[in-house]
Amino acid sequence: MNQKKTILIIEQDDNSANGLKLILEREGYNAASLYNSHYIKELCQDKIPALAIINISVSKEFGLNILRRTKETFPKFPIVVVSIYNNSFSRSELARLGADDFIAKPFVANYLKRRIEKLAGVNN
């Protein structure tokens, strides 16, 4: 029996977090969400998730700080950034801060699933 992979969602908006959670659970993943990265060590104490999705929508600077802190805490942890700020980011800036992928919002759920499968090395 395949064990479900866990995806961590770091999101400031409850509605967006719940929407992402619903998409991921429908695709066969477990999903856990945090408002920010302060409790990431506690959440990941027992099991490190397959990857994290960080939504940078409310505050660009706050989101970039979350990205930076998450990568400092777990350097090998794959991170996908999703954001409405498609034109505000350079992929090289996000990569320098630790992002492994960037997805502009809005996106199609199947596209998100393919990106997760590639980064987490899973085939659900």
N, C-alpha and C positions, 0 to 999 in steps of 0.2 A: 504494500500500500504506500503510495506516495504521500509524504508529509507536505502539508501546505506551507508554502513560503510566506514569510511575513514581510509586509512592506510598511515602512514607517512614513507617516505623513506629518510634515511640520507645516502648519497652516494657522494663520491668525484669525481667519473667518470660519465660524462653525458651519455655516451653510456649505461653503466650498469644501471643507474637510469631510463633511457628511456625504457630499456628492462624490468626491474621490473615493471615499471608503466604499460606497455602494458599487461603484464601477469595479473596484479591485475585488471585492467579495464576489460579485457576479462572475468575474473571470477566474475564480477559484483560489484567490489569495486570502490570507488573513491580513487585516489592516489595523494598525494602531496609530493614533494621532496625538500630537502634542501641539500646544499653542506656540511654544518656542523651544529652543534647544537646551534650556537649563536643566531639564530632568532626563535628558537622553541617556546618561550613564545609568541611572536607576532603572529606566525602562529596558535597557539593553543588558542588564546584569545577568539574566538567566540565558538569554539567547539573542545574538545579534541578528537583526533583520537582514533580508537579502539585499535590500537597498532602501534609500530614503528618497522621498519626493518632497522638495521644498517649494512651496508656492510663494513667489515674491509678487504680491499684488497691492497690499495696503501701503507699505513703505519700502521703497527700493533699498535704502540704506540699512534698515532693520533686517530685511531679508538677506542682504549680502553679509551682514554680521553673523546671522544664523548659519549661513553656508560656511563661512570661515571657521566658526566655532565647532560645527559638526565635523568638518574635515580634520581639524586639529585633534579632536577627541578620538575619532576613528579614521585614521589616514587611508585605509584600504577599502573603506565603505563606499560603494557606488552611490552617487547622488545625481538625481534628475531634478533640474530646476524647471518649473512651469511658471509662466507669467504672462500677464497682459501687456507688459512692457517690451514688446518684441523689438522695437527700434531703439530702445535705450541701452541695450546690452550688446557688448561684443562677445562673441563666443570665446575669444582668447582671454578676455577679462574673467569670464565665468570659469573657464578651465584653470586659470591661474589661481583662483580662489578655491578650487576643488571640485567644481561641477564636472560630471562625466558626460552629461547630455543636457540639452535645452529644448523644451517644447513650448511653442507659443500657444497662448489661449486665444480663441477656443480651439479645442482639438477633438478628434474622433477617438472614442474609447479604444477601438481596435489598434489605432496607431500607438497609443500609450502602452497597450499590452505588448505590442511587438518590441518597443524600446525597452520595456522592463525585461522581457525574455532575453533580449540580447545582452543587457548589462548584468543581469543576475544569473545568466547561464541556465535558464529554466525553459522547459517546454511543458507548460500545463496543458 
